[in-house]
Amino acid sequence: MNFNLLIENLSNPALLFFVLGILAVLLKSDLEIPPNSSKFISLYLLFSIGFKGGQELAHEAFTSEIVWSMLLGISISLLIPLYTFFILKRKLNVYDSGAIAAAYGSVSAVTFVTATTYLESQQLNIHGYMVAIMALMESPAIIIGLVLISLFDKESTVKSIKISHVLKHSLTNGSVLLILGSLIIGLLANAKQADGIKPFTTDLFKGFLAIFLLDMGIISGRKLKSFFSFGLFPFVFALIIPLLNGCIFAILSSLVTSDITNRFIFAVLAASASYIAVPAAMKITVPKANPGLYLPMALAVTFPMNITVGLPLYFLIVNSF
């Protein structure tokens, strides 16, 4: 493996549509994806990846490797917010530190979807249970972030935290519910039934992903305008810490699985940051956390970094170590 992977990824049409979205904002174009269309496309992507994961899972036997993989996924989403919170707290207030730590401990479903497409370009497919692991990694990070805020909030202004409420909110979050539900439906459907909707779940996928990333580029470009008013620290954190997490777990994942695709997905999940589930939870529970900070960090810095540099780098590591 070599860095030709990076060049190949930079010429990927989906990525170039993301860049086009940013350029549209910089050029003050009126290009935009209607909100309803954008929501439909995001729901479609989650449905498609969940359903295909369920179909893959139907062909797999439950093994100790799957159990250890699930434990690793949960451990990642617990450990990352624990250590990042104390790095962030050196420069930011408790509320922003907790919200950002939770975002980086949680996962990005769209980055996961992009990673599966990247694997397909390498003639590889993910195992179905990795979809379930991704969904399991949403809640623990949110809980840890809220607990840390509660412990270090001297003003005691954060709303009282009930773990049951946090779990319920995380599990009933639209993206989590859809991907888990689609996974179960894909698991229950037989091959003949799955083939009936294959043109929708498979053939249209890459086209919808490209349009969705165009929309993500437009949103990212808009958020970048005010982001740099917070100084360089958030930018450096959003660039370096995810790369570090991805590289570390690309190597450590070899302790629980030798499968290249699993290790790659673990690296991607560790490197990604949530900009859907976590912001929704923080808006309700920690209104003092600034969405103008943690949203651009996850969406406008970490996300493009992962799909340009991160994916080929993690793939290179899992094939080298």
C-alpha positions in Angstrom: 0.0 0.0 0.0 1.2 3.6 -0.7 0.0 7.1 -0.7 -1.5 6.7 -4.2 -4.6 5.8 -2.1 -4.7 9.5 -1.0 -4.6 10.7 -4.6 -7.3 8.2 -5.6 -9.5 9.4 -2.7 -9.0 13.1 -3.6 -10.4 12.4 -7.1 -13.5 10.6 -5.7 -16.7 12.2 -7.2 -18.4 12.2 -3.8 -15.6 14.1 -2.2 -15.4 16.6 -5.1 -19.1 17.4 -4.6 -18.3 18.2 -1.0 -15.6 20.6 -2.2 -18.0 22.1 -4.7 -20.4 22.8 -1.9 -17.7 24.8 0.0 -16.8 26.6 -3.2 -20.4 27.6 -3.8 -20.5 29.3 -0.4 -17.1 31.1 -1.0 -18.3 32.3 -4.4 -21.6 33.5 -2.8 -23.6 31.3 -5.1 -27.4 30.7 -4.4 -26.8 26.9 -4.8 -28.6 24.9 -2.1 -30.3 21.6 -1.5 -33.9 22.1 -0.2 -34.1 21.1 3.5 -36.8 18.5 2.9 -34.7 16.9 0.1 -31.6 16.9 2.3 -33.4 15.2 5.1 -34.8 12.5 2.8 -31.3 11.8 1.4 -29.8 11.5 4.9 -32.6 9.1 5.9 -32.1 7.1 2.7 -28.3 6.7 3.4 -29.0 5.5 6.9 -31.7 3.1 5.8 -29.5 1.7 3.0 -26.4 1.1 5.1 -28.5 -0.4 7.9 -30.4 -2.7 5.6 -27.3 -3.9 3.8 -25.6 -4.5 7.2 -28.5 -6.6 8.3 -28.3 -8.7 5.2 -24.6 -9.2 5.9 -25.3 -10.1 9.5 -27.8 -12.7 8.5 -24.9 -14.7 7.0 -22.6 -14.5 10.0 -22.3 -16.8 13.0 -22.2 -15.1 16.5 -18.6 -15.5 17.7 -16.4 -14.3 20.5 -14.8 -11.9 18.1 -18.1 -10.1 17.7 -18.5 -9.9 21.5 -15.0 -8.4 21.9 -15.6 -6.1 19.0 -18.7 -4.7 20.6 -16.8 -4.2 23.9 -14.1 -2.4 22.0 -16.6 -0.1 20.3 -18.2 0.8 23.6 -14.8 1.3 25.3 -13.7 3.7 22.5 -16.8 5.8 23.0 -16.1 5.9 26.8 -12.4 6.6 26.7 -12.2 9.3 24.1 -14.5 11.8 25.9 -12.8 11.1 29.2 -9.3 12.1 28.0 -10.4 14.9 25.5 -12.5 16.7 28.2 -9.4 17.5 30.2 -7.5 18.7 27.2 -10.4 20.9 26.2 -10.9 22.2 29.7 -7.5 23.9 29.6 -8.7 26.4 27.1 -12.5 26.2 27.1 -15.3 26.4 29.7 -16.8 23.2 31.2 -20.0 23.3 29.1 -18.1 23.5 25.7 -15.5 21.0 26.9 -18.1 18.4 27.8 -20.1 19.0 24.6 -17.1 18.7 22.4 -15.7 15.7 24.3 -19.1 13.9 23.8 -19.1 14.8 20.1 -15.7 13.3 19.6 -16.4 10.2 21.6 -19.6 9.6 19.7 -19.7 8.8 16.0 -20.7 10.2 12.6 -23.1 8.0 10.7 -22.2 9.9 7.5 -18.5 9.4 7.9 -19.3 5.7 8.5 -21.3 5.6 5.3 -18.5 7.3 3.4 -16.0 4.7 4.8 -18.1 1.8 3.6 -18.1 3.3 0.1 -14.3 3.7 0.3 -14.0 0.0 1.2 -16.2 -0.9 -1.8 -13.8 1.0 -4.0 -11.1 -1.3 -2.7 -13.3 -4.4 -3.5 -14.0 -4.9 0.2 -17.3 -5.1 2.2 -18.0 -4.5 5.9 -19.3 -7.1 8.3 -23.0 -6.5 9.2 -22.3 -6.4 13.0 -20.1 -3.3 12.5 -23.3 -1.4 11.8 -24.7 -2.5 15.1 -21.5 -1.5 16.9 -21.6 2.0 15.3 -25.1 2.5 16.7 -24.1 1.2 20.1 -21.3 3.9 20.2 -23.7 6.9 20.2 -25.0 6.8 23.8 -21.9 6.1 26.0 -20.1 9.2 24.9 -23.1 11.4 25.5 -23.5 10.0 29.0 -19.8 10.6 29.8 -19.9 14.1 28.5 -23.0 15.0 30.6 -21.5 13.4 33.7 -18.2 15.3 33.3 -20.1 18.6 32.9 -22.2 17.8 36.0 -19.1 17.0 38.1 -17.1 20.1 37.1 -19.9 22.6 36.8 -19.2 24.9 39.8 -22.3 26.9 39.2 -24.5 23.8 39.2 -26.6 25.3 36.3 -26.7 22.1 34.2 -30.1 20.4 34.3 -30.2 17.3 36.5 -28.9 14.3 34.6 -31.0 11.1 34.5 -29.1 8.3 32.8 -32.4 6.7 31.7 -33.4 9.9 30.0 -30.1 10.3 28.2 -30.2 6.6 27.1 -33.8 7.0 25.9 -33.0 10.2 23.9 -29.9 8.6 22.4 -31.7 5.4 21.4 -34.8 7.1 20.0 -32.7 9.7 18.1 -34.0 9.4 14.5 -30.6 8.4 12.9 -29.9 5.8 15.5 -33.4 4.4 15.4 -33.5 4.2 11.6 -30.1 2.5 11.2 -30.9 0.0 14.0 -34.4 -0.7 12.7 -33.1 -1.1 9.1 -30.4 -3.5 10.4 -33.1 -5.7 12.1 -35.3 -5.6 9.0 -32.4 -6.5 6.8 -31.6 -9.4 9.2 -35.1 -10.7 9.0 -35.6 -10.4 5.2 -34.6 -13.3 3.1 -32.4 -13.0 0.0 -35.3 -13.0 -2.5 -37.1 -10.2 -0.5 -33.9 -8.2 -0.3 -33.3 -8.5 -4.1 -36.7 -6.9 -4.6 -35.4 -3.5 -3.3 -31.8 -3.9 -4.3 -32.0 -1.3 -7.1 -33.0 1.2 -4.3 -30.7 0.1 -1.5 -27.6 -0.4 -3.7 -27.6 1.0 -7.2 -28.7 4.6 -6.2 -26.5 4.7 -3.1 -23.4 6.5 -4.5 -25.4 9.1 -6.4 -27.4 10.0 -3.3 -24.1 10.1 -1.3 -22.6 12.6 -3.7 -25.6 14.9 -3.5 -25.6 14.6 0.3 -21.9 15.5 0.5 -22.7 18.5 -1.7 -25.2 19.6 0.9 -22.6 19.0 3.7 -20.1 21.1 1.8 -22.6 24.0 1.7 -23.4 23.7 5.4 -19.7 23.4 6.3 -18.8 26.5 4.2 -21.4 28.6 6.0 -20.3 27.5 9.4 -16.6 28.2 8.7 -17.3 31.9 8.5 -17.7 32.5 12.2 -15.6 29.5 13.5 -12.2 31.2 13.5 -13.4 33.9 15.9 -12.7 31.3 18.6 -9.0 31.2 17.9 -6.8 28.4 16.6 -7.2 25.9 19.4 -10.5 24.4 18.3 -9.3 24.1 14.8 -6.0 22.4 15.8 -8.0 20.1 18.2 -10.5 19.1 15.5 -7.7 18.4 13.1 -5.1 16.5 15.2 -7.1 14.7 17.9 -9.3 12.7 15.5 -6.3 11.7 13.4 -4.5 10.6 16.5 -7.6 8.6 17.7 -8.0 6.9 14.3 -4.3 5.9 14.1 -4.2 4.5 17.6 -7.3 2.4 17.3 -6.3 1.3 13.8 -3.5 -0.5 15.6 -5.1 -1.4 18.9 -8.1 -3.0 17.1 -5.8 -5.8 16.1 -6.1 -7.1 19.6 -9.7 -8.1 19.1 -9.9 -8.7 15.3 -7.5 -9.5 12.5 -10.1 -8.5 9.8 -8.8 -5.5 7.8 -12.3 -4.1 7.2 -13.2 -4.3 10.9 -10.0 -2.6 11.9 -10.5 0.1 9.3 -14.1 0.8 10.5 -12.9 1.0 14.1 -10.3 3.6 13.2 -12.9 5.6 11.3 -15.4 5.4 14.2 -12.7 6.5 16.7 -11.7 9.4 14.4 -15.3 10.6 13.6 -17.3 13.2 15.5 -21.1 13.4 15.9 -22.9 16.5 14.5 -26.4 15.1 14.7 -27.1 13.0 17.9 -24.8 14.9 20.3 -25.9 18.5 19.3 -29.5 17.4 19.7 -28.8 16.0 23.2 -26.7 19.0 24.3 -29.3 21.5 23.1 -31.8 20.0 25.5 -29.5 19.2 28.5 -26.7 21.7 28.3 -28.1 24.9 26.7 -24.9 26.8 27.8 -22.7 24.8 25.4 -22.1 26.8 22.3 -23.2 25.0 19.1 -21.3 27.6 17.1 -18.2 25.9 18.4 -18.7 22.1 18.5 -20.8 21.9 15.3 -18.2 23.5 13.0 -15.4 21.5 14.7 -17.1 18.2 13.9 -18.7 19.1 10.5 -16.4 21.7 8.9 -13.0 20.5 10.1 -13.0 16.9 11.3 -15.4 15.5 8.7 -13.6 16.8 5.6 -10.2 15.9 7.2 -11.4 12.3 7.6 -12.8 11.8 4.1 -9.7 13.4 2.5 -6.7 12.4 4.6 -8.1 10.0 7.2 -9.6 7.2 5.2 -6.5 6.4 3.1 -4.3 6.9 6.1 -6.3 4.4 8.3 -6.5 2.0 5.4 -2.7 2.2 5.0 -2.1 1.5 8.7 -4.4 -1.5 9.0 -2.7 -3.0 6.0 0.8 -2.3 7.4 0.5 -3.3 11.1 
